């Protein structure tokens, strides 16, 4: 009798399980809440990306997803390997800041054929990415150019320092600075080759030096400029680590405060430099929100929800200009968001 009751119970459980599977239909393969894994891939290692990581992890908690933050140290090759590995692991979405977007379309499209892909910080126009999250780097470059004008109202000669011209954000950012200084019309597609001086009525961009994310090279670039161009008026650092290294080189040469420094991003040394008066100002992005919004959008796409992507494919997170009067409030808020209070 007991055996018959157990057998009957087993059959009922099996029947219930089969019925549940039939009712679920095709949607049974969709990952439910708590089952998603999202990857956030940067274009290198920097304090900027540490801030973005805080935002991505916060979104992971808020949207109940597992977040993997990957920071390539080996350039394009390393980033490509990471993306291909993520596809193999069948993650539910990838956010990437392309290092060389013009030559990474194939790898981005291949990944996008398998899982939702978005870009952040630096876009890859023409790829199959779902959207771009970030600021308009050309407009931000023009904002930086305005800071140069404020710091050097009589004009002067400047050098620009940046990691890679190949990145879409770097190219547009640099061009925005140049176009603003030369009072040109707005044209984000314009490109001045970096090999020769660019001369305007008041400002001359003597050169653009790249470092490929090599910190030693970045500092050496500044030292070389100070040696060969001792009368240079301004130094512009377009990636987060450039302004602090500019300050280090200036300190070594005994020229802190004698040459104007105009910055990009919110490195702690840059912000302290604004307080101290050794940095004229900086144009800041919002890396915390880059990380947060990227995870939010990918989680919603993976769950079939409305991710709020505009028709133009860009989720804009505007840049801001930080001067001495703004820096304390900005830094306090940044420390709160990143748990560094």
N, C-alpha and C positions, 0 to 999 in steps of 0.2 A: 504493500500500500504506500509506504513511504517512498519507494523507488518510483512509483507512478506519479506521485505529487511532484518530486524533484524533476522528473522528465518533463512533466507538463509545464513547470515553471521555466525550465530551460528553453522550451519551444516558444513560450510567450515572449521571453526576452529577445530571442532571435528574430521573431516576427516583428517585434517593435523596432528593433534595430534596422531591419530591412525596409520597413515602412518609412522610418525617419529618413533614410538615405534617398528613397524615391521622392519624398516630399521636398528634399533639399534641392534637387535638380542641379543644373550647372553651377549655381552660386556656391555649392558646397566646397569648391576648390578655392574660393576667395578667402584670403587671410582675414580672420576676425580681429577684434580689438585685442591688443597685447601680443599678436603673432607677427607683427611686421618688423622688418629689419631694414633700416635706411642708412645709406652710406653718404658721408659728407667729405668730399675730396678737395683739398686745398691745392695751391700751386707752389707750395714750399713750406718752410718752417719760419715762423716769425711771431712776435707778440701779438700782432694783428690777428693771426689765426687762433691764438690762444683765447682771445676775446670771442671770436666766432664760435669756437668750440663750446664755450660756456652757453652761448645762445642755442646751439644745436642740442646740447644735453638738456637744457631747460625745456625745449620743445618736446624732446623725447619723453620727459616726465609728464608734460601736460597732455600729450596726445597718445601716451601709452605705447611707445614704440622703442625698439632697441636701436641705438645710434652708434655707428662706427665712424670715427673721425680719422681720416688718413692724411698725413702730411708728407708728400714725396720729397726726398732729399737728393734724388738723382735726375732732376729735370724731366724732360718730356718722356724719356724712355721709362723712367720709374713710374710716372703718372699713368702711362699707357698700360704698364704691367698691372698696376693696381685696378684699373678699370676692367681689364680682361678677367682678372681674378674675381672681381665682384660679380661679373656676369656669370662666371662659372659657378659661383656660390649661390646664385639665384636670389640676390637681394631684391627687395621690393621697390627700390628706387635709388637713384644716384644723383647727387648734386655735385657738380664739378666746376672748378675755376680753371679753364683751359690755359695751359702755358703758351702754346703756339697754335691758336685756334685755326689759322689758315691751313695748317698741315695736320690737324687732328679731326677733321670732319669725318673721315672714314671710321675712326675708332669710336667717336661719339655716336655716329649713325648705327654702327654695329651694336653698340650697347643699347641704344634706344629701340632697336628692333626686338629686344628681349625684355626690357624693363623701362619704366618711365625715367627719363633723364632731363634734368634742368641744369642751367648754368647759373653761377653766382659770381659776383665781383667782376669777372671778365667774361664777356659773351663769346659765342661762336656763331656769328651770323651765317645763315645758310645751312646750318645743321638741323637735325631732326629733334633737337631739344624742345621740350614742351614750353619753356619760358625762360626768361632771364630775370634774375633777382639782383637788384643793385641800383646804383646811380648812373646818370648819364656822365661818363667820364670826360667827355669833351666839355660839357658845361662846368664840371668841377675844375677842369684845367683852367678855364677862363676865370673862375673864382680865385684860383691860385695866382693867376696873372694880375688880378686886381690887388691882391695882397702885395705883390712885387711893386706895383705902382704906388701903393701906400707907403711902403718901406723906402722906396727910392723915387720920390716925386719929381726929382730933377732929371731922372733917367740914369742910365749906367750900363755897364757890361755885366752879364751874368753867365753862369754855367748851370746846366741841368744835369742831375744825377738820377739814374733809374736802373732798375734791375734788367729788364729785357724790353727792347722795342717791339719784339715779335708779339707780345701779348696785346690783345685788343684794348684793354684798359690803359696800358702804358702808352700806346701809340696815340690814342685819343686824348689822354690826359696831357701829354707833352704838347700836342698840337694846339690844345686849348690855351695853354700858357703862352705859346708863341703868338697865336692869333690875337690874343688880348693885348699883348705888349706892342704889337704892330698895328693895333686898332683896325684889324681886318673885319670883314663881314663874317657872319657865322657860317661855317662850312666844315662839318665834322669829317668830310671825306678828303679834305686837303691834307697833304703830307709833305713836309720839308725834310729833305735828306739830312741826316745828322752830321755829315762829313765836313761841311763848310759853315762859316759864320753867317748868321741871319741878321741882317742889319735893318733897323727901322729908324724913324726920325729921332726917337729919344733912347730907345733901348736896343742893345745888340746881344743876341744869344751867341756867345763865342763857340759853344759846343755842347754836345750831349754825350755823357760818358755812361756806359753800361757796365754791369758787374756780374750778371748771370747769378745773382743771389749769393755771390762769394763775398762775405763780409770783409775779409782782408783786402780784396780787390777794390771794394767800394771805398774803404778808407784810403787806400793808396791812390785812387783816382783823385780824391780831394787834395791829398798831399801834393800830388803832381801839379794840379792846377795852382795851388798856392805858391809852389816853387817857380813855375813858368809864368804865372800871371799875378804877381804880388799886388797889383792895383785893381784886381777884380772887385766889383761892387757888391754883387749878390750871388748866393749859392742856393739853388732850389733842389730839394730832395723830394722825389715823387713816390717813393715806396717807403713803408713805415720805418725801415731800419736806416734809410739814408740820412735823415736829419740828425739822429744821435751820432752817427759816424762822422758827419760833417762837423759837429761840435767837438768831437774828440780830436779831429785833425786841426781845427782852429785852436784848440787849447794847446796842442803840441807846438803850434807855430806862434803862440802868444798873440793871437788875433781875435779872440772871443770878444764880441761887441764892436769890433772894427769893420767887420764885413757882415752885411745883412744876410740872415738865414730865413728862408721861407720854406715852410714844411708841408707835408701831406701826412695824414693819419694821426693816430692818437697814442703814439708811444709815450711811456712815462717820462723819458728824458726830454722828449719834445715839449710836453706839457710843462715840465719844470723849467725848461728853457724859456717858455713864454712868460712864466711868472718872474723869472730872473731877468728878463729883458734881452737874453741872447738869441731868442727866436722871435721874429716879427709876428708870426701867426701861423696857423695851420688850417688846412681844409680837411675836415674829418668825414669819414664815411660812418657807417653804423654796422661794423662787423658782427656785433652781437645779434642784431636783427637779421643780418644775412644768414647766419646759422639757424636762428629760430624759424624764420619764414621758410627757408629751404626745407626743413624737416616737416613743418606744418603742411606745406603744399604737397610734398610727396606722399605724406600719410593720407591726405584727403584723396589724392588721385588713386592711390592703391586701394582705398576703401570705396571707391566709386562715388565720392562726394564732390560737391562743387568746390574747386580749389580757388576760385576767384581770379582766374587768369584773364587779363584784359585781351581784347582783340589784337592789340599790337604785340602781344607776347612779352611785355615788360612789366614786372611788378616793381615800381619805382620806390626806392628808399633814398630820399634826397640827402645830398651832402650839406654840411654846415661849415661856416667859417668861424674859427675860434681865435679870438684875440685876448689880450690881457684881461679885459673886463668880463670875459665869459668863462675863462679857464677853470676857476675854482668850482663853480656850480657844475660845469660839464664833468670835471674829474671826479667829483663826489658821486655823481650819478653813475659814472662808469664803474667806479669801485664797488658800488652797491650791486650793480648787475653781475659783476664778475666775482663777488664774494671776497673782495680785497679790502674791505673797510677796516 
